[in-house]
Amino acid sequence: MNILTVKISAALEREIARAARRERISKSELARRAMQQYVSRSEAPAGVRSAADLAGGLIGSIRGLPRDLATNSCYLDDYGR
């Protein structure tokens, strides 16, 4: 993995640290996700948004569930019925 160094204000660093704690991820992971989202959004044709873009803030927002429901087949028992 490559390293990118940026200078940010103390206030922005506090906000990043707070958001990372809330999401239970590292500050680096939070920055990677934000930059990836920005780059992906700027590469999409104007007016075209993916389902992930539209659901943006909802993805991963529910606490207390398994990280991936597909990892346990019992969650898929009623799928397709």
C-alpha positions as CSV (number, residue, x, y, z in Angstrom):
1,M,0.0,0.0,0.0
2,N,1.3,3.5,-0.8
3,I,1.5,6.4,1.6
4,L,0.0,9.8,1.1
5,T,0.8,12.6,3.5
6,V,-1.5,15.6,3.8
7,K,-1.7,18.6,6.1
8,I,-5.0,19.3,7.8
9,S,-6.2,21.6,10.5
10,A,-6.5,20.5,14.2
11,A,-10.3,20.9,13.9
12,L,-10.5,18.6,10.9
13,E,-8.3,16.0,12.6
14,R,-10.7,16.0,15.6
15,E,-13.7,15.5,13.3
16,I,-11.9,12.7,11.5
17,A,-11.0,11.0,14.8
18,R,-14.6,11.4,16.1
19,A,-16.0,9.9,12.9
20,A,-13.5,7.0,12.9
21,R,-14.4,6.2,16.5
22,R,-18.1,6.3,15.7
23,E,-17.6,4.0,12.7
24,R,-15.1,1.8,14.6
25,I,-12.5,2.1,11.9
26,S,-9.1,3.6,11.7
27,K,-8.6,7.2,10.6
28,S,-6.7,5.9,7.6
29,E,-9.6,3.7,6.6
30,L,-12.0,6.6,7.0
31,A,-9.8,8.7,4.8
32,R,-9.4,5.9,2.2
33,R,-13.2,5.5,2.0
34,A,-13.8,9.2,1.7
35,M,-11.3,9.6,-1.1
36,Q,-12.6,6.5,-2.9
37,Q,-16.1,7.8,-2.7
38,Y,-15.0,11.2,-4.0
39,V,-13.0,9.7,-6.9
40,S,-15.8,7.3,-7.8
41,R,-18.4,10.1,-7.8
42,S,-16.3,12.3,-10.0
43,E,-15.7,9.5,-12.5
44,A,-19.4,8.7,-13.0
45,P,-21.3,10.3,-15.9
46,A,-23.3,13.4,-14.8
47,G,-26.7,12.4,-13.4
48,V,-25.9,8.7,-13.1
49,R,-25.8,7.4,-9.5
50,S,-25.4,3.8,-8.2
51,A,-27.5,2.2,-5.6
52,A,-24.6,2.5,-3.2
53,D,-24.4,6.2,-3.9
54,L,-28.1,6.6,-3.2
55,A,-27.9,4.5,0.0
56,G,-24.6,6.2,1.1
57,G,-25.2,7.0,4.7
58,L,-27.4,3.9,5.3
59,I,-24.7,1.3,4.5
60,G,-23.2,0.0,7.8
61,S,-25.4,2.4,9.9
62,I,-27.2,-0.4,11.9
63,R,-25.3,-1.6,14.9
64,G,-25.5,-5.0,16.5
65,L,-25.8,-7.1,13.3
66,P,-23.2,-9.4,11.8
67,R,-20.8,-7.6,9.5
68,D,-22.1,-9.6,6.6
69,L,-25.4,-11.4,6.8
70,A,-24.4,-13.7,3.9
71,T,-21.7,-15.3,6.2
72,N,-24.3,-17.3,8.1
73,S,-26.6,-19.3,5.9
74,C,-29.5,-19.2,8.5
75,Y,-30.0,-15.5,7.4
76,L,-30.8,-16.8,3.9
77,D,-33.4,-19.4,4.8
78,D,-36.3,-17.4,3.6
79,Y,-34.5,-15.8,0.6
80,G,-36.6,-16.0,-2.5
81,R,-39.8,-17.0,-0.9
